[in-house]
Amino acid sequence: MEYLESWLKHCEGHLRASSHLRYEELVRLHIVPTLGKTKLARLTAQQVQALYATKRCEGLANGTVARTHATLRRALGEAERLDLVPRNVAKLVTPPSARRSRPQLHTFTPDEARRFFAAIQGDDLEVLSILAITTGSAVASC
């Protein structure tokens, strides 16, 4: 979205340097790669919601996704004020809470555990892997 670049340039003189840097980073790393090909006037709340869900599945913390939402909401608010969009679709989307969330955990079934133990037999990390599996350590999944 070309608009986001011009919005960032406009904001530069009105923000602390650290805030501007954070906005620029969120736009460059998270918003533009996902929504960059979408025309500003065609952006939907569903696309914004999908952006947040994608970023959570990529492992971004809720706080980072919430800051991404705040940045997009602010940029689209300015676009609405300038009459570039009919409404701020970011206002229609509920971002994740900025507080930490517990990841979804996936545990092995007994059959998966047997196959895993057979696959790692003789590996340098076999003992560590067995310890992790048998003590309840788990891997977060999306």
Backbone as ProteinMPNN parsed JSONL, in Angstrom:
{"seq_chain_A": "MEYLESWLKHCEGHLRASSHLRYEELVRLHIVPTLGKTKLARLTAQQVQALYATKRCEGLANGTVARTHATLRRALGEAERLDLVPRNVAKLVTPPSARRSRPQLHTFTPDEARRFFAAIQGDDLEVLSILAITTGSAVASC", "coords_chain_A": {"N_chain_A": [[0.832, -1.182, 0.0], [0.808, 1.959, -1.068], [-0.132, 4.15, 0.239], [0.469, 3.811, 2.974], [3.208, 4.306, 3.124], [3.321, 7.052, 2.487], [1.798, 7.992, 4.598], [3.445, 7.348, 6.768], [5.609, 9.072, 6.222], [4.345, 11.527, 6.563], [3.699, 11.384, 9.275], [6.149, 11.516, 10.477], [7.22, 13.996, 11.437], [5.531, 14.487, 13.525], [5.662, 12.715, 15.592], [7.401, 11.032, 18.293], [10.752, 9.973, 17.726], [11.242, 7.278, 18.317], [8.665, 6.18, 18.333], [7.873, 6.59, 15.69], [9.751, 4.981, 14.408], [8.966, 2.468, 15.345], [6.36, 2.28, 14.224], [7.069, 2.289, 11.514], [8.511, -0.075, 11.362], [6.534, -2.012, 12.018], [4.751, -1.632, 9.894], [6.416, -2.226, 7.669], [7.361, -4.878, 8.212], [5.112, -6.426, 8.887], [2.488, -5.499, 8.063], [2.521, -4.57, 5.294], [3.735, -6.834, 3.889], [1.624, -8.673, 4.01], [-0.809, -7.327, 3.359], [-0.134, -5.626, 1.333], [-0.635, -5.708, -1.468], [-3.23, -5.119, -1.734], [-5.663, -2.786, -2.664], [-6.175, 0.313, -1.101], [-8.844, 1.323, -0.788], [-10.259, -0.987, -1.148], [-9.787, -2.641, 0.944], [-10.787, -4.941, 3.432], [-12.56, -5.727, 6.492], [-12.371, -8.436, 7.035], [-9.971, -9.132, 5.799], [-8.187, -7.745, 7.374], [-8.632, -9.001, 9.83], [-7.742, -11.546, 9.111], [-5.048, -10.971, 8.711], [-4.197, -10.534, 11.376], [-4.689, -13.067, 12.493], [-2.97, -14.647, 10.941], [-0.481, -13.591, 11.674], [-0.415, -14.289, 14.377], [-0.329, -17.065, 14.131], [2.147, -17.285, 12.976], [3.695, -16.931, 15.114], [3.944, -14.468, 16.347], [3.82, -12.354, 19.168], [0.958, -11.587, 21.208], [0.964, -8.918, 22.03], [2.521, -7.644, 20.055], [0.938, -8.058, 17.817], [-1.285, -6.628, 18.644], [-0.168, -4.054, 18.702], [0.376, -3.808, 15.998], [-2.227, -3.72, 15.068], [-3.052, -1.294, 16.27], [-1.418, 0.503, 14.911], [-2.241, 0.155, 12.224], [-4.921, 0.859, 12.519], [-4.647, 3.548, 13.237], [-3.404, 4.606, 10.918], [-5.381, 4.064, 8.98], [-7.427, 5.55, 10.06], [-6.531, 8.142, 9.613], [-6.586, 8.058, 6.835], [-9.322, 7.839, 6.463], [-10.137, 10.296, 7.508], [-9.039, 11.957, 5.599], [-10.679, 11.352, 3.547], [-10.08, 9.209, 1.892], [-10.827, 6.639, 2.18], [-14.005, 5.057, 2.732], [-14.607, 4.177, 5.306], [-12.999, 3.238, 8.383], [-11.77, 0.228, 8.397], [-10.277, -1.19, 10.211], [-11.249, -0.524, 12.676], [-13.409, -2.138, 12.92], [-12.551, -4.603, 13.598], [-11.612, -6.835, 16.138], [-8.753, -6.793, 17.945], [-6.208, -9.115, 19.162], [-5.889, -9.529, 22.696], [-3.472, -7.607, 24.438], [-2.182, -8.884, 26.436], [-0.29, -11.723, 27.538], [-0.773, -14.883, 25.975], [-1.65, -18.315, 26.383], [-0.046, -20.831, 24.563], [-1.48, -23.103, 22.139], [-1.324, -26.506, 22.837], [0.109, -29.514, 21.669], [-0.023, -32.855, 22.201], [1.658, -36.015, 22.031], [0.072, -38.956, 20.813], [-0.134, -42.276, 22.233], [0.733, -44.036, 20.186], [2.051, -42.275, 18.403], [4.11, -41.447, 20.091], [5.55, -43.872, 20.44], [6.445, -44.26, 17.785], [8.001, -41.971, 17.501], [9.99, -42.397, 19.474], [11.206, -44.659, 18.369], [12.228, -43.544, 16.039], [14.163, -41.773, 16.941], [16.053, -43.31, 18.113], [19.317, -43.985, 19.105], [20.213, -41.49, 18.384], [22.093, -38.481, 19.077], [20.669, -36.759, 20.688], [18.8, -38.323, 21.895], [18.31, -39.091, 24.638], [17.699, -36.624, 25.818], [15.433, -35.939, 24.324], [13.657, -38.007, 25.043], [13.386, -37.428, 27.743], [12.131, -34.912, 27.552], [9.678, -35.601, 26.334], [8.561, -37.42, 28.179], [8.291, -35.915, 30.48], [6.358, -34.097, 30.057], [6.834, -31.872, 28.486], [5.983, -29.823, 25.736], [5.102, -28.965, 22.34], [4.196, -25.931, 20.924], [1.479, -25.293, 18.753], [-0.235, -24.078, 15.825]], "CA_chain_A": [[0.0, 0.0, 0.0], [1.575, 3.194, -1.168], [-0.636, 5.105, 1.225], [1.154, 3.652, 4.255], [4.498, 4.995, 3.029], [3.098, 8.499, 2.593], [1.335, 8.243, 5.97], [4.636, 7.319, 7.629], [6.355, 10.311, 5.99], [3.568, 12.607, 7.181], [3.774, 11.22, 10.738], [7.523, 11.637, 10.956], [7.427, 15.217, 12.214], [4.516, 14.606, 14.566], [5.842, 11.636, 16.562], [8.752, 10.791, 18.787], [11.523, 9.154, 16.788], [11.071, 5.856, 18.638], [7.32, 5.781, 17.894], [7.896, 6.53, 14.231], [10.534, 3.793, 14.051], [8.124, 1.293, 15.618], [5.328, 2.25, 13.191], [7.709, 1.908, 10.268], [8.846, -1.492, 11.469], [5.297, -2.8, 11.949], [4.249, -1.53, 8.52], [7.337, -2.914, 6.76], [7.513, -6.301, 8.485], [3.89, -7.19, 9.122], [1.288, -5.078, 7.338], [2.72, -4.55, 3.841], [3.887, -8.162, 3.276], [0.356, -9.39, 3.965], [-1.884, -6.557, 2.742], [0.453, -4.65, 0.426], [-1.164, -5.724, -2.837], [-4.635, -4.732, -1.667], [-5.92, -1.352, -2.805], [-6.65, 0.881, 0.159], [-10.302, 1.429, -0.777], [-10.849, -2.33, -1.211], [-9.424, -3.383, 2.151], [-11.96, -5.349, 4.212], [-12.336, -6.141, 7.88], [-11.965, -9.836, 7.001], [-8.548, -9.179, 5.466], [-7.466, -7.278, 8.555], [-8.73, -10.094, 10.797], [-6.851, -12.61, 8.627], [-3.689, -10.513, 9.004], [-3.905, -10.788, 12.787], [-4.643, -14.522, 12.698], [-1.74, -15.127, 10.316], [0.662, -13.173, 12.489], [-0.423, -15.117, 15.597], [0.134, -18.402, 13.738], [3.581, -17.18, 12.703], [4.39, -16.868, 16.394], [4.024, -13.121, 16.906], [3.18, -12.18, 20.473], [-0.284, -10.822, 21.181], [1.278, -7.497, 22.143], [2.985, -7.163, 18.754], [-0.237, -8.027, 16.939], [-2.101, -5.502, 19.117], [0.489, -2.825, 18.227], [0.143, -3.779, 14.559], [-3.608, -3.255, 14.939], [-3.098, 0.127, 16.615], [-0.766, 1.231, 13.822], [-3.126, 0.115, 11.061], [-6.115, 1.639, 12.869], [-4.283, 4.962, 13.169], [-3.181, 4.95, 9.512], [-6.669, 4.07, 8.289], [-8.178, 6.68, 10.607], [-6.078, 9.314, 8.862], [-7.108, 7.9, 5.473], [-10.754, 8.146, 6.545], [-10.237, 11.741, 7.702], [-8.7, 12.561, 4.3], [-11.698, 10.88, 2.614], [-9.486, 8.246, 0.969], [-11.607, 5.415, 2.383], [-15.304, 5.409, 3.311], [-14.591, 3.897, 6.743], [-11.794, 2.607, 8.918], [-12.139, -1.173, 8.625], [-9.554, -1.71, 11.381], [-12.115, -0.303, 13.843], [-14.42, -3.195, 12.938], [-11.879, -5.849, 13.965], [-11.127, -6.908, 17.509], [-7.398, -7.36, 17.973], [-5.983, -9.944, 20.347], [-5.503, -8.815, 23.896], [-2.023, -7.429, 24.489], [-1.594, -9.748, 27.466], [0.243, -12.995, 27.023], [-1.726, -15.987, 25.879], [-1.03, -19.637, 26.434], [-0.098, -21.461, 23.241], [-2.157, -24.385, 22.011], [-0.341, -27.574, 22.971], [-0.186, -30.776, 21.004], [0.716, -33.957, 22.832], [1.693, -37.239, 21.241], [-0.722, -40.123, 21.188], [0.813, -43.352, 22.534], [1.329, -44.557, 18.946], [3.005, -41.267, 17.924], [5.27, -41.487, 20.987], [6.329, -45.058, 20.09], [7.112, -44.003, 16.503], [9.027, -40.959, 17.754], [11.099, -43.046, 20.192], [11.897, -45.531, 17.414], [12.925, -42.7, 15.063], [15.321, -41.072, 17.53], [16.937, -44.284, 18.741], [20.709, -43.854, 18.74], [20.547, -40.083, 18.108], [22.796, -37.804, 20.168], [19.704, -36.094, 21.561], [17.769, -39.294, 22.266], [17.989, -39.014, 26.066], [17.038, -35.34, 26.054], [14.106, -36.013, 23.716], [12.834, -38.876, 25.887], [13.094, -36.647, 28.943], [11.144, -33.886, 27.214], [8.384, -36.236, 26.069], [8.014, -38.075, 29.371], [8.031, -34.964, 31.573], [5.23, -33.239, 29.72], [7.173, -30.747, 27.631], [5.187, -29.921, 24.523], [5.388, -28.007, 21.291], [3.032, -25.122, 20.577], [1.096, -25.351, 17.342], [-1.261, -23.094, 15.47]], "C_chain_A": [[0.877, 1.247, 0.0], [1.148, 4.194, -0.108], [0.143, 5.017, 2.537], [2.511, 4.337, 4.256], [4.32, 6.501, 3.171], [2.604, 8.868, 3.991], [2.512, 8.278, 6.933], [5.461, 8.594, 7.461], [5.656, 11.488, 6.658], [3.695, 12.574, 8.703], [5.138, 11.581, 11.31], [7.743, 12.874, 11.821], [6.5, 15.359, 13.408], [4.659, 13.575, 15.685], [7.25, 11.665, 17.139], [9.442, 9.861, 17.808], [11.306, 7.665, 17.053], [9.695, 5.349, 18.205], [7.281, 5.637, 16.379], [8.643, 5.279, 13.753], [9.705, 2.524, 14.25], [7.015, 1.166, 14.576], [5.915, 1.749, 11.875], [8.026, 0.418, 10.251], [7.603, -2.373, 11.336], [4.715, -2.792, 10.537], [5.104, -2.379, 7.587], [7.347, -4.434, 6.956], [6.204, -7.084, 8.517], [2.696, -6.786, 8.257], [1.475, -5.185, 5.831], [2.936, -5.947, 3.252], [2.567, -8.93, 3.132], [-0.714, -8.643, 3.169], [-1.409, -5.634, 1.623], [-0.117, -4.606, -0.969], [-2.632, -5.294, -2.891], [-4.76, -3.216, -1.808], [-6.586, -0.857, -1.522], [-8.175, 0.887, 0.253], [-10.989, 0.062, -0.796], [-10.535, -3.197, 0.013], [-10.67, -3.692, 2.975], [-11.565, -5.724, 5.638], [-11.873, -7.594, 7.935], [-10.482, -9.967, 6.684], [-7.702, -8.734, 6.656], [-7.475, -8.368, 9.629], [-7.804, -11.237, 10.403], [-5.385, -12.245, 8.86], [-3.317, -10.852, 10.437], [-3.795, -12.285, 13.07], [-3.36, -15.107, 12.122], [-0.531, -14.801, 11.175], [0.726, -13.962, 13.796], [0.091, -16.519, 15.265], [1.612, -18.416, 13.402], [4.389, -17.047, 13.987], [4.543, -15.476, 16.972], [3.266, -13.062, 18.227], [1.908, -11.355, 20.317], [-0.012, -9.321, 21.229], [1.729, -6.906, 20.823], [1.827, -7.075, 17.78], [-1.141, -6.865, 17.345], [-1.484, -4.174, 18.669], [0.355, -2.683, 16.713], [-1.263, -3.253, 14.286], [-3.694, -1.75, 15.205], [-2.493, 0.981, 15.497], [-1.675, 1.293, 12.606], [-4.377, 0.95, 11.319], [-5.826, 3.139, 12.761], [-4.101, 5.413, 11.722], [-4.503, 5.035, 8.752], [-7.578, 5.178, 8.813], [-7.819, 7.971, 9.891], [-6.587, 9.249, 7.425], [-8.6, 8.223, 5.432], [-10.96, 9.661, 6.676], [-9.972, 12.488, 6.4], [-9.675, 12.142, 3.197], [-11.115, 9.977, 1.521], [-10.188, 6.896, 1.058], [-12.942, 5.813, 3.013], [-15.387, 5.167, 4.822], [-13.296, 3.191, 7.111], [-12.126, 1.166, 9.274], [-11.396, -1.778, 9.815], [-10.369, -1.515, 12.655], [-13.139, -1.427, 13.998], [-13.865, -4.521, 13.444], [-11.404, -5.766, 15.406], [-9.746, -7.543, 17.503], [-7.25, -8.294, 19.159], [-5.615, -9.053, 21.527], [-3.979, -8.713, 23.934], [-1.383, -8.313, 25.555], [-1.175, -11.072, 26.855], [-0.833, -14.07, 26.996], [-0.96, -17.297, 25.951], [-1.124, -20.263, 25.054], [-0.912, -22.75, 23.281], [-1.085, -25.469, 22.078], [-0.831, -28.836, 22.277], [0.647, -31.847, 21.688], [0.641, -35.184, 21.932], [0.657, -38.227, 21.749], [0.287, -41.213, 21.545], [1.498, -43.915, 21.284], [2.357, -43.575, 18.377], [4.272, -41.282, 18.777], [6.149, -42.691, 20.67], [7.106, -44.846, 18.791], [8.238, -42.98, 16.681], [10.236, -41.592, 18.433], [11.896, -43.953, 19.26], [12.734, -44.697, 16.435], [14.176, -42.055, 15.643], [16.327, -42.012, 18.167], [18.357, -44.143, 18.198], [21.141, -42.422, 18.424], [21.235, -39.466, 19.321], [21.831, -37.159, 21.164], [18.594, -37.033, 22.039], [17.346, -39.133, 23.722], [17.238, -37.727, 26.373], [15.613, -35.348, 25.501], [13.167, -36.877, 24.546], [12.441, -38.137, 27.16], [12.014, -35.608, 28.668], [9.758, -34.485, 27.024], [7.77, -36.771, 27.36], [7.745, -37.116, 30.522], [6.951, -33.96, 31.226], [5.591, -31.998, 28.93], [6.417, -30.928, 26.324], [5.59, -28.835, 23.556], [4.104, -27.246, 20.982], [2.745, -25.27, 19.091], [-0.036, -24.385, 17.091], [-2.425, -23.773, 14.785]], "O_chain_A": [[1.591, 1.529, 0.963], [1.956, 4.982, 0.383], [0.444, 6.044, 3.146], [2.924, 4.89, 5.275], [5.077, 7.154, 3.89], [2.947, 9.929, 4.513], [2.574, 9.137, 7.812], [5.959, 9.141, 8.444], [6.309, 12.348, 7.25], [3.787, 13.621, 9.343], [5.259, 11.912, 12.49], [8.405, 12.782, 12.855], [6.675, 16.267, 14.22], [3.863, 13.566, 16.624], [8.167, 12.243, 16.555], [8.793, 9.057, 17.139], [11.198, 6.878, 16.112], [9.57, 4.208, 17.759], [6.72, 4.676, 15.851], [8.215, 4.609, 12.813], [9.741, 1.616, 13.42], [6.752, 0.066, 14.09], [5.332, 0.895, 11.207], [7.829, -0.259, 9.242], [7.626, -3.371, 10.616], [4.245, -3.818, 10.045], [4.573, -3.164, 6.801], [7.34, -5.188, 5.983], [6.188, -8.276, 8.208], [1.969, -7.652, 7.769], [0.669, -5.826, 5.156], [2.37, -6.239, 2.198], [2.422, -9.748, 2.224], [-1.445, -9.254, 2.39], [-2.221, -4.927, 1.026], [-0.086, -3.553, -1.605], [-3.199, -5.128, -3.971], [-4.045, -2.461, -1.148], [-7.442, -1.527, -0.945], [-8.732, 0.493, 1.278], [-12.178, -0.034, -0.49], [-10.97, -4.345, 0.098], [-11.51, -2.818, 3.193], [-10.403, -5.997, 5.936], [-11.066, -7.949, 8.793], [-9.806, -10.829, 7.245], [-6.63, -9.285, 6.909], [-6.452, -8.63, 10.263], [-7.151, -11.833, 11.261], [-4.572, -13.115, 9.171], [-2.242, -11.396, 10.689], [-2.906, -12.718, 13.804], [-2.733, -15.965, 12.743], [0.34, -15.646, 11.379], [1.818, -14.272, 14.272], [0.861, -17.095, 16.033], [2.266, -19.451, 13.53], [5.62, -17.05, 13.956], [5.21, -15.309, 17.994], [2.197, -13.655, 18.37], [1.795, -10.531, 19.409], [-0.68, -8.543, 20.548], [1.359, -5.778, 20.496], [1.737, -6.125, 17.002], [-1.704, -6.19, 16.483], [-2.216, -3.258, 18.292], [0.233, -1.57, 16.2], [-1.465, -2.439, 13.384], [-4.336, -1.02, 14.451], [-3.006, 2.054, 15.182], [-1.861, 2.359, 12.021], [-4.838, 1.669, 10.433], [-6.65, 3.904, 12.261], [-4.585, 6.478, 11.338], [-4.719, 5.964, 7.974], [-8.416, 5.689, 8.07], [-8.687, 8.793, 9.598], [-6.976, 10.27, 6.858], [-9.081, 8.815, 4.467], [-11.843, 10.233, 6.038], [-10.592, 13.515, 6.124], [-9.511, 12.536, 2.043], [-11.584, 9.975, 0.383], [-10.146, 6.105, 0.116], [-13.007, 6.798, 3.749], [-16.128, 5.848, 5.531], [-12.603, 2.628, 6.264], [-12.7, 0.903, 10.331], [-11.843, -2.781, 10.371], [-10.198, -2.265, 13.616], [-13.673, -1.638, 15.087], [-14.624, -5.459, 13.692], [-10.862, -4.748, 15.836], [-9.587, -8.696, 17.102], [-8.077, -8.271, 20.07], [-5.091, -7.953, 21.351], [-3.281, -9.633, 23.509], [-0.163, -8.474, 25.57], [-1.654, -11.472, 25.794], [-1.685, -14.148, 27.881], [0.224, -17.366, 25.62], [-2.187, -20.227, 24.435], [-1.018, -23.402, 24.32], [-0.043, -25.348, 21.432], [-2.016, -29.169, 22.3], [1.873, -31.753, 21.745], [-0.313, -35.363, 21.175], [0.399, -38.324, 22.949], [1.46, -41.089, 21.193], [2.686, -44.234, 21.311], [3.419, -43.994, 17.918], [5.377, -41.146, 18.253], [7.372, -42.559, 20.631], [8.28, -45.205, 18.699], [9.302, -43.114, 16.078], [11.373, -41.359, 18.025], [13.122, -44.011, 19.349], [13.829, -45.109, 16.05], [15.144, -41.816, 14.921], [17.342, -41.567, 18.703], [18.575, -44.177, 16.987], [22.329, -42.174, 18.217], [20.992, -39.876, 20.456], [22.147, -37.031, 22.346], [17.563, -36.576, 22.533], [16.153, -39.049, 24.013], [16.251, -37.742, 27.108], [14.694, -34.827, 26.134], [12.004, -36.52, 24.735], [11.294, -38.213, 27.6], [11.088, -35.444, 29.463], [8.77, -33.929, 27.504], [6.577, -36.587, 27.6], [7.032, -37.476, 31.458], [6.658, -33.065, 32.019], [4.732, -31.141, 28.719], [6.231, -32.052, 25.857], [6.321, -27.908, 23.903], [3.048, -27.85, 20.799], [3.662, -25.361, 18.275], [-0.708, -23.93, 18.017], [-3.392, -23.111, 14.409]]}, "name": "protein", "num_of_chains": 1, "seq": "MEYLESWLKHCEGHLRASSHLRYEELVRLHIVPTLGKTKLARLTAQQVQALYATKRCEGLANGTVARTHATLRRALGEAERLDLVPRNVAKLVTPPSARRSRPQLHTFTPDEARRFFAAIQGDDLEVLSILAITTGSAVASC"}
